[in-house]
């Protein structure tokens, strides 16, 4: 027992000596590696740089130069523009569209078929055309709603839902926004391919515009081909605006492709402004294609419209169809009686 006790005492003594030596050497080694006085930034130097608007950077161990940025005073002006200008334009677009269309409905009412429905149906859009339209339209609605949440959610939705529910909705909304953008781009390409030949401006459009498209006065039906001037404006607005949204969206998803941080911020600003303007146009398009005009929804619903509706709103197109397939009187391929 005495020998065992002596051995334990010796072991404990060695451990104690090593511990003391380690504690003594550790600060010395640490001090040799980093000298806080020489390698750190003083507060005076930091504040002096910030007053000059300089970017404050640090050191990182990953190959991403953007992650070295600690403080960039220039971001404050960009943030003010994003939360100020984009938010204002978004509210103006949505509220403005609702107010304008509401006033139009109260004054003009629903645009009806003056000659009454004939009961004869004529094919207006094929299944491929309707697929392209609904793919683009459905994905745009998801993108618009999730985008609105990103712009206005913290000020308008968060106080109402609370932090927990808002956080869940925003997380899933951001994921949906990132992934639904791809089907939107596919629908955009398809709609361009199937309709671009019908949406080139011509002299008939000038007459349609001069008569207000027949929307302002009952009984006025200016001639139009498959797409009138108003629909052509929507087509090119969606095509060009959708292309801008697609490009800037890809740049934001893959910032390495965007170039500098300033470029990425510019793309985000353009994305928000174009989205606001396109939302106004799409809201008006939804109104006319649903409650605003009798028989209009059928074009993208079943693909077939009433013959009298087609003659009142797209008379030249009906003439073209009749010339190719025979009179649209229910006996040919151009049209058939409604069941």
VEXDREN-2710 file (C-alpha; in Angstrom, 1 decimal):
% VEXDREN-2710
k/r/px/py/pz
1/UNK/0.0/0.0/0.0
2/UNK/2.8/2.4/0.8
3/UNK/4.5/1.8/-2.6
4/UNK/1.2/2.3/-4.4
5/UNK/0.6/5.6/-2.6
6/UNK/4.1/6.8/-3.5
7/UNK/3.5/5.9/-7.2
8/UNK/0.2/7.8/-7.3
9/UNK/1.8/10.8/-5.7
10/UNK/4.5/10.8/-8.3
11/UNK/2.0/10.5/-11.2
12/UNK/-0.1/13.4/-9.9
13/UNK/3.1/15.5/-9.4
14/UNK/4.1/15.0/-13.1
15/UNK/0.6/15.9/-14.3
16/UNK/0.6/19.0/-12.2
17/UNK/4.0/20.1/-13.6
18/UNK/2.9/19.6/-17.2
19/UNK/-0.3/21.6/-16.6
20/UNK/1.6/24.5/-15.2
21/UNK/4.0/24.4/-18.1
22/UNK/1.2/24.4/-20.6
23/UNK/-0.5/27.3/-19.0
24/UNK/2.7/29.2/-19.0
25/UNK/3.6/28.5/-22.6
26/UNK/0.1/28.9/-24.2
27/UNK/-0.1/32.7/-23.8
28/UNK/3.4/33.0/-25.1
29/UNK/2.7/31.0/-28.2
30/UNK/-0.6/32.9/-28.8
31/UNK/1.2/36.2/-28.3
32/UNK/3.8/35.2/-30.9
33/UNK/1.1/34.4/-33.5
34/UNK/-1.1/37.5/-33.2
35/UNK/-0.2/40.9/-32.0
36/UNK/-3.5/42.8/-31.4
37/UNK/-1.8/46.1/-31.4
38/UNK/-0.3/45.7/-34.8
39/UNK/-2.9/43.6/-36.6
40/UNK/-6.2/45.0/-35.4
41/UNK/-8.0/48.2/-36.5
42/UNK/-8.5/51.0/-34.0
43/UNK/-11.8/52.6/-33.5
44/UNK/-10.5/56.0/-34.7
45/UNK/-9.4/54.4/-38.0
46/UNK/-12.7/52.6/-38.4
47/UNK/-14.8/55.8/-37.9
48/UNK/-12.5/57.8/-40.2
49/UNK/-13.1/55.3/-43.0
50/UNK/-16.8/55.2/-42.4
51/UNK/-17.0/59.0/-42.6
52/UNK/-15.3/58.9/-46.0
53/UNK/-17.9/56.3/-47.3
54/UNK/-15.2/53.6/-47.6
55/UNK/-16.1/49.9/-47.6
56/UNK/-14.9/48.1/-44.5
57/UNK/-13.6/44.6/-45.2
58/UNK/-12.2/41.7/-43.2
59/UNK/-10.4/38.4/-43.7
60/UNK/-12.2/35.2/-44.7
61/UNK/-10.9/31.7/-45.3
62/UNK/-13.5/30.9/-48.1
63/UNK/-13.0/31.8/-51.8
64/UNK/-15.8/34.5/-51.8
65/UNK/-14.6/38.1/-52.0
66/UNK/-18.1/39.4/-51.3
67/UNK/-18.1/37.8/-47.9
68/UNK/-15.2/40.0/-46.8
69/UNK/-17.5/43.0/-46.6
70/UNK/-18.3/44.1/-43.1
71/UNK/-19.7/47.5/-43.5
72/UNK/-20.6/49.4/-46.7
73/UNK/-22.2/52.8/-46.3
74/UNK/-23.3/52.8/-49.9
75/UNK/-25.7/50.0/-49.1
76/UNK/-27.8/52.4/-47.0
77/UNK/-28.8/54.4/-50.0
78/UNK/-29.7/51.2/-52.0
79/UNK/-31.7/49.9/-49.1
80/UNK/-33.6/53.2/-48.9
81/UNK/-34.4/53.0/-52.6
82/UNK/-35.5/49.4/-52.4
83/UNK/-37.7/49.8/-49.4
84/UNK/-38.9/53.3/-50.5
85/UNK/-39.2/53.5/-54.3
86/UNK/-40.0/49.8/-54.9
87/UNK/-42.5/49.6/-52.1
88/UNK/-44.2/52.8/-53.2
89/UNK/-44.5/51.7/-56.8
90/UNK/-45.8/48.3/-55.8
91/UNK/-48.6/49.8/-53.6
92/UNK/-49.4/52.3/-56.3
93/UNK/-49.7/49.6/-59.0
94/UNK/-51.9/47.3/-57.0
95/UNK/-54.1/49.9/-55.3
96/UNK/-54.2/52.0/-58.5
97/UNK/-55.4/49.1/-60.6
98/UNK/-58.2/48.2/-58.2
99/UNK/-59.4/51.8/-58.0
100/UNK/-59.3/52.4/-61.7
101/UNK/-61.0/49.2/-62.6
102/UNK/-63.6/49.6/-59.9
103/UNK/-64.4/53.0/-61.2
104/UNK/-64.6/51.7/-64.8
105/UNK/-67.0/49.0/-63.7
106/UNK/-69.3/51.4/-61.9
107/UNK/-69.3/53.7/-65.0
108/UNK/-69.3/51.3/-67.9
109/UNK/-70.6/48.1/-66.3
110/UNK/-69.9/44.7/-67.7
111/UNK/-69.3/44.7/-71.5
112/UNK/-72.0/42.5/-73.0
113/UNK/-72.5/41.0/-76.4
114/UNK/-74.8/43.5/-78.1
115/UNK/-76.3/41.0/-80.5
116/UNK/-76.8/38.4/-77.8
117/UNK/-75.2/35.0/-77.7
118/UNK/-75.8/33.0/-80.9
119/UNK/-75.3/29.5/-79.4
120/UNK/-72.7/28.8/-82.1
121/UNK/-69.2/28.2/-80.9
122/UNK/-66.0/28.9/-82.8
123/UNK/-62.5/27.7/-81.8
124/UNK/-60.3/30.6/-80.7
125/UNK/-57.4/29.0/-78.9
126/UNK/-55.9/25.5/-79.3
127/UNK/-54.9/23.3/-76.3
128/UNK/-51.2/24.3/-76.8
129/UNK/-52.1/28.0/-76.7
130/UNK/-54.1/27.6/-73.6
131/UNK/-51.4/25.5/-71.9
132/UNK/-48.8/28.2/-72.6
133/UNK/-51.2/30.9/-71.3
134/UNK/-52.1/29.1/-68.1
135/UNK/-48.6/27.9/-67.4
136/UNK/-47.4/31.5/-67.6
137/UNK/-50.5/33.0/-65.8
138/UNK/-50.6/30.5/-63.0
139/UNK/-46.9/30.8/-62.2
140/UNK/-47.1/34.6/-62.4
141/UNK/-49.8/34.7/-59.8
142/UNK/-47.7/32.7/-57.4
143/UNK/-44.6/34.9/-58.2
144/UNK/-46.7/38.1/-57.7
145/UNK/-48.2/37.0/-54.4
146/UNK/-44.8/35.8/-52.9
147/UNK/-43.1/38.9/-54.3
148/UNK/-45.7/41.2/-52.7
149/UNK/-45.0/39.4/-49.4
150/UNK/-41.2/40.1/-49.8
151/UNK/-41.9/43.8/-50.4
152/UNK/-44.8/44.6/-48.2
153/UNK/-45.0/41.6/-45.8
154/UNK/-43.1/43.0/-42.9
155/UNK/-45.2/46.1/-42.7
156/UNK/-48.6/44.8/-43.7
157/UNK/-48.7/41.1/-43.0
158/UNK/-46.4/40.6/-40.0
159/UNK/-48.4/42.7/-37.5
160/UNK/-51.6/40.8/-38.5
161/UNK/-50.3/37.2/-38.5
162/UNK/-47.6/37.4/-35.9
163/UNK/-43.9/36.4/-36.1
164/UNK/-44.3/32.6/-36.2
165/UNK/-46.9/32.4/-38.9
166/UNK/-45.3/35.1/-41.0
167/UNK/-41.9/33.4/-40.7
168/UNK/-43.4/30.1/-42.0
169/UNK/-45.2/31.8/-44.9
170/UNK/-42.2/33.9/-45.9
171/UNK/-39.9/30.9/-45.9
172/UNK/-42.1/28.7/-48.1
173/UNK/-43.0/31.8/-50.2
174/UNK/-39.3/32.5/-50.9
175/UNK/-38.7/28.8/-51.9
176/UNK/-41.8/28.9/-54.2
177/UNK/-40.6/32.2/-55.7
178/UNK/-37.2/30.7/-56.6
179/UNK/-38.6/27.6/-58.2
180/UNK/-41.8/28.8/-59.8
181/UNK/-39.8/31.3/-61.8
182/UNK/-38.7/28.4/-64.1
183/UNK/-42.1/27.4/-65.3
184/UNK/-42.9/31.0/-65.8
185/UNK/-40.0/31.4/-68.1
186/UNK/-41.1/28.2/-70.0
187/UNK/-44.6/29.6/-70.4
188/UNK/-43.2/32.9/-71.5
189/UNK/-41.2/31.3/-74.3
190/UNK/-44.1/29.1/-75.5
191/UNK/-46.6/32.0/-75.6
192/UNK/-44.1/34.1/-77.6
193/UNK/-43.6/31.3/-80.1
194/UNK/-47.3/30.6/-80.7
195/UNK/-48.5/34.3/-80.7
196/UNK/-45.7/36.5/-81.9
197/UNK/-46.9/36.3/-85.6
198/UNK/-50.4/37.6/-84.5
199/UNK/-49.1/40.5/-82.4
200/UNK/-47.2/42.5/-85.0
201/UNK/-48.6/46.1/-85.2
202/UNK/-50.6/47.0/-88.3
203/UNK/-52.8/49.9/-89.5
204/UNK/-55.9/48.2/-88.1
205/UNK/-54.6/48.9/-84.6
206/UNK/-54.7/52.6/-85.1
207/UNK/-58.5/52.5/-85.9
208/UNK/-59.1/50.3/-82.8
209/UNK/-57.2/52.8/-80.6
210/UNK/-59.1/55.7/-82.2
211/UNK/-62.4/54.1/-81.2
212/UNK/-61.2/53.2/-77.7
213/UNK/-61.5/49.6/-78.6
214/UNK/-65.2/49.7/-78.2
215/UNK/-64.7/49.6/-74.4
216/UNK/-65.9/53.2/-73.6
217/UNK/-69.1/53.3/-75.6
218/UNK/-71.8/50.7/-76.1
219/UNK/-72.4/49.5/-79.6
220/UNK/-69.0/50.4/-80.9
221/UNK/-67.0/47.5/-82.4
222/UNK/-63.8/48.4/-84.2
223/UNK/-62.4/45.7/-86.5
224/UNK/-59.6/43.5/-85.2
225/UNK/-57.7/40.4/-86.2
226/UNK/-57.0/37.6/-83.8
227/UNK/-55.5/40.1/-81.3
228/UNK/-56.6/43.7/-81.1
229/UNK/-54.3/46.6/-80.2
230/UNK/-55.0/46.4/-76.5
231/UNK/-54.1/42.7/-76.4
232/UNK/-51.0/43.4/-78.4
233/UNK/-49.9/45.9/-75.7
234/UNK/-50.4/43.3/-73.1
235/UNK/-48.5/40.7/-75.2
236/UNK/-45.5/42.8/-75.6
237/UNK/-45.6/44.2/-72.1
238/UNK/-45.6/40.6/-70.7
239/UNK/-43.0/39.4/-73.2
240/UNK/-40.5/42.2/-72.6
241/UNK/-41.3/42.6/-68.9
242/UNK/-41.2/38.9/-68.4
243/UNK/-37.8/38.7/-70.1
244/UNK/-36.5/41.4/-67.8
245/UNK/-37.9/39.7/-64.7
246/UNK/-36.4/36.4/-65.9
247/UNK/-32.9/37.8/-66.5
248/UNK/-32.7/39.8/-63.3
249/UNK/-34.2/36.9/-61.4
250/UNK/-31.5/34.5/-62.6
251/UNK/-28.9/37.1/-61.7
252/UNK/-30.2/37.2/-58.1
253/UNK/-30.4/33.5/-57.9
254/UNK/-26.8/33.1/-59.0
255/UNK/-25.0/36.3/-57.8
256/UNK/-21.7/35.0/-59.1
257/UNK/-23.1/35.6/-62.6
258/UNK/-24.2/39.2/-61.8
259/UNK/-20.7/40.6/-61.5
260/UNK/-20.1/43.1/-58.7
261/UNK/-22.4/43.7/-55.7
262/UNK/-23.5/47.0/-57.3
263/UNK/-24.6/45.1/-60.4
264/UNK/-26.6/42.6/-58.2
265/UNK/-28.3/45.5/-56.4
266/UNK/-29.2/47.1/-59.7
267/UNK/-30.8/43.9/-60.9
268/UNK/-32.8/43.6/-57.7
269/UNK/-34.0/47.2/-58.1
270/UNK/-35.0/46.6/-61.8
271/UNK/-36.7/43.4/-60.8
272/UNK/-38.9/45.2/-58.3
273/UNK/-39.9/48.1/-60.5
274/UNK/-40.7/45.9/-63.6
275/UNK/-42.8/43.6/-61.4
276/UNK/-44.8/46.5/-60.0
277/UNK/-45.6/47.8/-63.5
278/UNK/-46.4/44.3/-64.9
279/UNK/-48.7/43.6/-62.0
280/UNK/-50.8/46.7/-62.9
281/UNK/-51.2/45.4/-66.5
282/UNK/-52.0/41.8/-65.5
283/UNK/-54.7/42.9/-63.0
284/UNK/-56.4/44.9/-65.8
285/UNK/-56.0/41.8/-68.1
286/UNK/-57.6/39.6/-65.5
287/UNK/-60.5/42.0/-65.1
288/UNK/-61.3/42.2/-68.8
289/UNK/-60.9/38.4/-69.3
290/UNK/-63.3/37.6/-66.4
291/UNK/-66.0/39.8/-65.0
292/UNK/-65.3/42.8/-67.2
293/UNK/-66.5/41.3/-70.5
294/UNK/-69.2/38.8/-71.2
295/UNK/-67.9/35.6/-73.0
296/UNK/-64.2/36.6/-72.8
297/UNK/-63.2/33.9/-70.3
298/UNK/-64.4/31.2/-72.6
299/UNK/-61.5/31.9/-74.9
300/UNK/-59.0/30.5/-72.4
301/UNK/-61.5/28.3/-70.5
302/UNK/-62.7/25.9/-73.1
303/UNK/-60.9/27.5/-76.0
304/UNK/-64.2/28.2/-77.9
305/UNK/-66.1/31.5/-77.9
306/UNK/-69.6/32.4/-79.1
307/UNK/-69.7/33.4/-82.7
308/UNK/-71.4/36.8/-82.1
309/UNK/-68.8/37.6/-79.5
310/UNK/-66.1/36.9/-82.0
311/UNK/-67.7/39.0/-84.7
312/UNK/-68.1/42.0/-82.4
313/UNK/-64.6/41.9/-81.0
314/UNK/-62.5/40.2/-83.7
315/UNK/-64.4/40.5/-86.9
316/UNK/-61.4/40.4/-89.2
317/UNK/-60.2/37.2/-87.5
318/UNK/-63.6/35.6/-88.0
319/UNK/-63.4/36.5/-91.7
320/UNK/-60.0/34.8/-91.9
321/UNK/-61.4/31.7/-90.2
322/UNK/-64.4/31.6/-92.5
323/UNK/-62.2/32.0/-95.6
324/UNK/-60.0/29.0/-94.6
325/UNK/-62.6/26.6/-93.3
326/UNK/-66.0/27.7/-94.7
327/UNK/-68.7/29.8/-93.2
328/UNK/-68.8/29.7/-89.4
329/UNK/-72.5/28.7/-89.3
330/UNK/-72.2/25.4/-87.5
331/UNK/-71.8/23.3/-90.7
332/UNK/-68.0/23.6/-91.1
333/UNK/-64.9/23.0/-89.0
334/UNK/-64.7/26.7/-87.9
335/UNK/-67.7/26.5/-85.6
336/UNK/-70.4/24.3/-84.2
337/UNK/-73.6/24.8/-82.3
338/UNK/-73.3/24.9/-78.6
339/UNK/-74.5/21.8/-76.8
END
